[in-house]
Amino acid sequence: MAQHTASTPVASHLGRDRLPGRALFGLFLSGFVGILTECLPAGLLPQISRTLDTSVALTGQTVTIYALATALGAIPLAQPTAKWPRRRVLLIALATVAVANALTAVTDDYAVAMAFRFAAGLGTALIWPLLGGYAAQLAPEGRQGRAIAIALAGTPIGLALGIPLGTWLGGIGGWQFAFYAATGLTLLNMAWVRATLPDLPGRLAGAPLKLSRALGVPGFRLILFALAAYMIAHNIVYTYITDLLDYVGMGEQAEWALFAFGVTSVLSVIVVGAQIDRHLRMLTVGSTLLFAAGVLVLALVSGSPVLVYIAVAAWGFAFGSSPSLFVGAAINATGKSADVAQAITITVFSASIAIGGLVGGLLIAGPGTASITWASLMLLTAAAIAVIGGKRHAFPNT
């Protein structure tokens, strides 16, 4: 049987011209599980803090340490596992997340809980870099972008639904029930992956992963810069969205505003995913500018619920497909170095989540809540300049 690198579609070798929906759903669910596990404690902090006998602020670090593990682990774990069969790596990663979630639910010790959360983050550090390349290998020629969009859609949907889902599950049976439910979903995900995904080979021997090789690819560093600016801008505002909505006079409607964000995020995945192969550059430029427009409205408008809803909905539509757009650009630019490039991309993505939350907190504590929108706009301006200016290598016309 012929072997394939991460940049070689296998669907064409198998005579397929349709997207493998069941296999892509397994990848989608894997991404959703990863981000759900990250967000799960955020809506359950008071309950968890009582069990662990710590403050809510300290309990909140269970989210931070997960993101930190994902950021720190993506590249070191991608390199030694690069030659392993892809399905095996995914199953090991999902098993790590499942076990860590189950053990977190039974502990009442803060340090032990933090250790289990770190372990879960390492599992996700293996999952996220795998999804884009796996999807591209499964897709027929010319449809890799759409396959990547489907596989990565679990991330924005998980970001939109993770906190309210965790809160709802915690209300039914306590925070431990929420973690057991996440464990059960992960086990179902493993069964689906085992049944539907082909065990594609990893990188060929003699083709080592090198950071310098990937970073030296023309356009890749510009993609990373644009991604970092975009994601930090998002997390500066999104992490403190309830404070911002309260500032503009819509604190009592925060749940509905977040619902609007989630709905348009999902809609973005559907609409953009259908066009991503043909219009990657145009869609990335549009996403960045639409996001900036939404944040600008939030910065200027106060006391107008209709305009705030429109701004949040526009922001959600811009953000929903952004992981697929930036990962797709990275895969297109790096070719045979796509494996390590995806690990680097996920590291930047995860680090940007942590940096955005930190910067947003410092801004609120200093200049005040209004400053987070202007800081976000400055970063989005930089991202837009990078995306629009990267016409040759980073974001070329397709």
N, C-alpha and C positions, 0 to 999 in steps of 0.2 A: 504494500500500500504506500502511496506517495505520502511524504510528510509535508507539512505546511507550517510556515512561520505565521506570526500574529498578523501579518499584513496580507496574507493570502486567503481569499475566500475559498471555503471548501464546498459551498453549495454548487458552484459551477462544475467542480470535479464530479459531483454526485448527480449532475443533470437536473438540478432544481432551479426553477425561476421564480419561486414564491418564497416569501419570508416564512421561516419556520416558527409559527406563532407559539406553539406549546413550549419550545425550547427558550424562546425569547421571554416568555412569561416567567419561566424559572429564573432567568437573569434579573428581570424586573423585580420579582419578589425578593431576590437576594439583596438587591440594593435597598428595597423598602425595609427589609428586616434590619439592615445595618443602621439606617438613619432613625428608624423607630426605636431601636435599642439606645441610640445616643440621646434622643429627645425624651424618652420615657420618664426619667426622674423629674423633669422640669415641671410637670403638672402635678407632681406628687410630693413635693419637697416638705410640706408641713407634716404629712404622714410619716415619711421616711425619717425625718429628723427626730420625731418622737421615739421611733423604734431604735434608732442609733444613738439617741441621747446626745445630740449635737444641735448646734444652731442651724437655722435654715440656710444661712450664708455658707457655712461649712459643708452642709449637705449638697448645696449647689455645685460644689467642686466635683461631685460624682459625674457631672456632665463634662466639666473641664478636663478631667483626667482621661476620659474616654476620647475626646477630641485630640488631646495631646498624644495618646498612644497611637491613634490613627495617623497623625502627622509624623511622628517619630518612626513608626514601624513600616510605613509603606515601601520605602526604598530598600532598607535592609532586608525585609522579608521577600521582596520581589526578586532580588538577585539570586539567593540560593534555591528558590522554588521555580525559577524561570524555565528549567528543563523538565519539570514534572508535568505529567498529563494534567490538562486544565480542569477537568471535572474533579479529579482527586484533590487538587488544591482548593477548589470551591467547597467541596464537602468537608474537608478538614477545617476550613475557616468557619463554615456554618456550625459545625459541631462545637467549635471553641466558643462561639457566641451563645449557643444553646446551653452548654454546661455552665458558662459564666453567669448567664441570666438566672438559671435555676439555683445556683449556689448563692447568688446575691439575695435571692428571696428568702433564704433560710438563715441568714446571718443577722446578728444584732450588734456586731462590732464594726465601728466606723473604719478602722484601718483595713480590716479584712474585706469589707465592702468595696473600699477604694481599690484594693488589689484585684478583686474580681472584675470591677469596671475597667481597669487597665487591661486585663486579659481579654475582655470582650472587645475593647478598642483595637487590640492587636489582631483579633480575628477579622474585624471589619477592614483593617489595613490590608489584609490579603484579598478581601472581596472586591472593594471598589476599583483597584487598578485592573482587575481581571475582566470586568464586565464589558467595557468598550471593545477590547481586542477580541474577546470570545464572540461577541455579537457580530463583529465585522467578519470573522472567519465563517460564521454560520450563514451569512447572507449571500445572495447571488450578486454578481458583478453589477455595479451601478446602484445597488440598494443598501450598501453598507451604512450610509448615513442614517437612513430610516431605522435600520436594525439597531444601531447605536442609540438613537433617540428613544426607542421602545425600552431597551435594556436599562438605560439610565433614568427613565421616567420615575422609577421608584424613589429616587433621591428627592426631587422637588415635592412629589406627592407625600412622601414621608415627612418632609419638613413642614408641609402644610397641615398634615393630619396627626402627626406624632403626639404633640402636646395635648390636644383635645381628646384623642383616643386614650391616652394614658390616664387623663383625668376621669374620663367616663368609666374606664375599667376599674380604677381605684375606688370610685364611688360605689361600684357594685360589690366588690369583695376585698377592698383594701389594696395597698400598694403591692403586697406580695402577689395577689391575684393577677395584677397587671403584668408582673414579671413572669409568672407561670404561663399566662396567655401568650406572651412574647416567645417563651420557650416552646410552647406547643406549635405556634406558627412557624418557628424556625425548623422544627422537626418535620412538619408537613412540607416545608420548602425543600428540605433535604431529600425527602421521598420523591418529590416532583422532579428535582434535578437529576436524581439517580435514574428515573424512568424516562426522561425526555431529552437530556443533553448527551450528545456523543462525547466520548472521552478523547478530545483532540490532543495531539502531542504538544509539548512545550517547544521552546526554541531548540534548534538543532545544535548538536555538539559542534564546537568550533566557532560558535557565534556568540561570544560572551556579551553580557550586558555591561555597558560602560556609560557612566554618567557623563563623562566628557564628550563622548560621541553624540549622545542625545542632545546635550546642551549646545553642541557646536553646529547642529543642524540649522541652516538658515531659517529664520522666522520663529523658531521655537521659543527663544527667550522673550521675544515680543509677545507671543501668546501667553506665556506665564505672567508677564507684567500686566497685560490686560485683564487676565483672569483674577490676579491678586487685587487689582484696583477695584474691579467689579464686585468681587465677593466681600471685600472689606467694606465697601460702600453699602452693600446689602445688609451685612450683619451689624454695622454701626446703628442702622435704623431699626432693623427687624428685631434685634435682641431687646430693644427698649420701645417697641411699638405701642405697648399699653401706656407708657409714660407720654409718648408723643401724642397719642389720640386723646389722652386726658388734657394735654396742653392745648390742643386745638378745639377743645370743648366737646369731644366725642367719647369720653371715657366710658360712659354707660353703654355705648354701642360697640365696644371693642370686639366682642365675640362675633358680631355680624360683619364688621369690617374684616376680621381675619377669615371669616367664611368666604367673603367676596374674593379675598386674596387667594384662598385655596381653590375656589371654583375656576378662576381665570388661569391659575397655574396649571391645572389639569387640562383646561381647554387649550392652553399654549402647547402642551406636549402633543395633543392630537393634531392641531392645525400645523404647527411648525414641523412636526415629525414627517408629515406627508411631503414637505417641500425641501427638506434639509439637504438632500443629495444634489439638487440643482441650484440652490440659492443660499449656500452656507454663508458667503460673505454678506450678502444683502440682509439676511436674517440676523446675523451677529451685530451688524451696524444698527439695524432697526431695534433690536433688543436693548442695546446700550442707550440709544437715544430715547426710546420710550420710557425706560427706567428713569433716566434723568428728568424727563418731562414730568413724570409722576411725583418724583421727590421735590421738584421745583414747586409744583402746586401745593404740596404739603408744607413747604417752607413759607409760602406766601399767603395761604388761605387759612383763616381761622373762623370758626362759627358757621361754616357752610357745609352741612352734612353731605349734600349731593356732590359737591366738588371733591370732598375728601374721599367718598366712596369711589368716585371715578378715578381719582389718583391712585388709590390703593389697588383697585382692579387693574389699572394699566400697569402698575408695578408688578403685580402678580403675573400678568400675561407676559411681561418682559422676562421675568425671572424663571418662570416654569421650565422653559426649554434651554436655559443658559448652560447647565451642565453638559447637555448633549452638544451644544454648539462649540464650546471650548474644547471638550474632549475630542470631538470630531475634527476640529482644526488641528489639534495636536497629533492625532493619528495620521491625518493626511500629510502633515508637514514632515513627520519623522520616519515614516516608512518602516524599514527593517529595525529601527530602534524604538518602535512603538511600545514594546513591553515596558522598558525602563522609563520611557517618556510618560506613559500613563501613571506609573508610580510617582514620578516627580510631580505630575499634574495633581494627583490626589493629595500629595504632601502640601502643595501650595493651597489647594482648596481647603483642607482641614486647618492648616495654620491660619488662613484668612478668617475662618469662623472664630477662632480664639482671639485673633488680633482685633477683629471688628468689635467683639463684645467688650474687650479691654478698653479700646479707644473710646467707644460709646460711653462706657461707664465714667471714664476720666472727663469726657466732655460734659456730661450731665452734672457731675460733681463740681466742675469748674465753671465754664461760661453758661451752662444751663441747657435745658432740653432743646431749645430752638437751634442750638449750634450743631446738633447731630445731622440735621438735614443739609446744612451748608457744607459741612465736612464731607458728607456723602456726595454732594454735587461736585466738589473739587476732585474727588477720586474718579467719579464717573466721567468728568471732562478729560482726565488723563487716559482713562480706558477708551473713550471714544476716539481720541487722537491716535492711540496705538492701533485700534481696529481699522480706522479709516486709512491710516498711513501704512498699514501692513499689507498693501495690495499685491506686492510681488511674491512674498513667500508665506507670510503668516496667515493672511486671510485673502487669498487670491480669488478672482472671479472663477466660477465653475461652469 
